[in-house]
Amino acid sequence: MLTIQMPFLIIEKDDKAQYITYEADQDVTSLTQYAKQKLTEEQKRYEIFEQNYQAQKDFDENHQ
């Protein structure tokens, strides 16, 4: 996933029980909604990380 710039689905500790319930109940609709929400959040975090990384790289290159 990372090589094609897709975020990982990270199951947070506070969400673990609900996630397991979705899986155990085979609740595809709720699991899909959960995954979409979390992947959107992770995509935003990834983009911010990339922007910060590039800004730091540019700064380092221009201040050597």
JOHU-V50726 format. One record per run of one state. SS is the DSSP state (h for helix, s for strand, l for the rest). FROM is the first residue (numbers start at 1). TO is the last residue. If there is no record, write none. Layout:
SS:FROM:TO
SS:FROM:TO
//
This chain:
l:1:1
h:2:4
l:5:12
h:13:24
l:25:27
h:28:62
l:63:64
//
